[in-house]
Amino acid sequence: MMAKKIQKTNAMRILDSRKTGYIIYEYPHEETALPGEEVAGLIGKPADQVYKTLVTTGGSGYYVFVVPVCSELDLKKAAKAAGTKSIQMVHVAQLFALTGYVRGGCTAIGMKKQFPVFLDISAKNKEKILVSGGKIGLQIELAPNDLLLVAGGVYADLVR
């Protein structure tokens, strides 16, 4: 039996071009995003290893925050990390036009434009974390430092 070939996403192509190691996990899905805890269960990984990518706006710019799926982004901490007065979530209707990714498939790697990226400090001591691979139904496992290197990000205290 032949394995199904996975169509490369922009994020995967960028990781390949940077010779960054990663493992992909596919999971069954509908056309809509699943809760992160459910995704963790479907791929057999602990939920505290799976991170979600949130796109926000504040001041005159956009900011990307990568936080554990079981946590909530603290908007005050996020604004402090971004060096702006306040932050609010980007409306889901704006997400694709802004990033090139849909809700549930959004990743900090390979967005249409490079926005400042902040990864929650909880990832700092983890060997590997999982983030969306650039489409619903696909997760990428990689070292947190590799994510920051490729996405041009920094660690920050971001969750409640």
N, C-alpha and C positions, 0 to 999 in steps of 0.2 A: 504494500500500500504506500502510495506517495504522500508525503506531507504537503499540506496546502501551503503555497508560497504566500507570505505576507507582503502586502503592498507597502512599500516604505513610505513613511510620513516625512514631512519636512524635518521634524525633530530627529528622526532616525538618520536621515541623510547628513544632517549637520554633525551628529555624534560620530558617524562613520568618517566624515571628512576630517574630523579632529582626532581620529584614531582613539576615541574614548570608548572604553568597554561598557557594555550594557546587556541586559537580558530582557527580552520581551515576553509579556504574558498577555494572552488573549482571553477574553471571557464572553459568554453569551450575553446578548443585550438586545433591547428594542431600539427604537430611534431616539429615545430620550435618555438623559443621564440617570445613573443609579446613585443612591447614597454611597459615600465612600466606604462605610462599614460593610455594606453589602458586596462591594467590589473586592474588598480584602478577603471576605469569605469565599467568593467565587474563584479567586486565584490562590487560595490557601496560604495567605500571609497574615501576620498579626496586624490589626488595624492601626497600631501605633507606628507602623513602618510605612503606611500609605499616606501620602500628602496630597492636598488639593491646591490648585492654583487659582488665586482670586485676583481679579483685575479691578483696580480702583481709580478714582480721580480725586484730585485735591490741588488747591492752588492753581497753577497753570499747567499741570501735567498729569500723566498717568503713571501708576505704580503697580507692580506685580508682587503679590505676597504668596508664599508657598508655606502652608501650615498643615499640621496633622488633620486628617479627616474627622477625627473625634473632637477636635477643638474648634473654638470660635475665634475669629480674628478680633482682637481688641483694637477698635478704630483709633483710640487715643495713642496707644503704643505704636500703631502703624504710622500715624501722622508724625509722631516724634522721630521714628526711624527714617521717614522720608524727608524730614526737615520742613514740614508744612503745617499750617494751622489746623486743618481738618481733612479728613479722608471720607469718601463715601464710595460704596460699591458702584461699579458701572452697570447700567441697566443691561439685562441679558440681550435685549434687541440690538445693542451697540457692539456686543462682543465679537461677532464674526467680522464686521467691517473694520474693527480696530485691530484685531489680533490675527485673523485668518483661521481662527479655531472656534468651534461651537462649545456650548456649555456641556461639561462632562468630557470634553476632549481637549480642553485648553491646557497648554504647557508653557513654561517660561522659555523653552528652547525653540527658536525659529519663528517668533511672532513676526508679523508684517513689519513692525517697527520695534526697535530695541528700547524697552522701557526699563527704568531702574527695577531691579529684582532683589527681594529680601526673603531669605529662608529662615524659618523659625529656628532659634538656637537649640531646640529639642533634637534637631537632626545632627548637630555637631559631633556627638559621640557615637552615632550609629555608623556601622560599617557600610550599610546600604539602605536606601530609601526607594520607594516607588512613587512615580508621578505619572500623569497621563502621558501617553505616547503620541498625542496629537490627533486622536480621534476616539470616539466612544468605542469601548470594547478592547482597548489596548493600553497596557501599562508598561512603563519602562523602569527597570530596577538598575540603579547606578549609585556610585558613591556620592554623598552629599557635596563634597568638595569638587567633584567633577561637574555636577549640576551648576554650581556657582561659577566655576571656571568657564564653562561653555555659555552660560546665560549672562555672565558678567555681573553676578550678584554678590551680596554680603549676608552674613548672619545678623539676626536681630531678634530681640525679645518681642514676640508679636501676639501671643495668645493670652486669654483671660486665665 
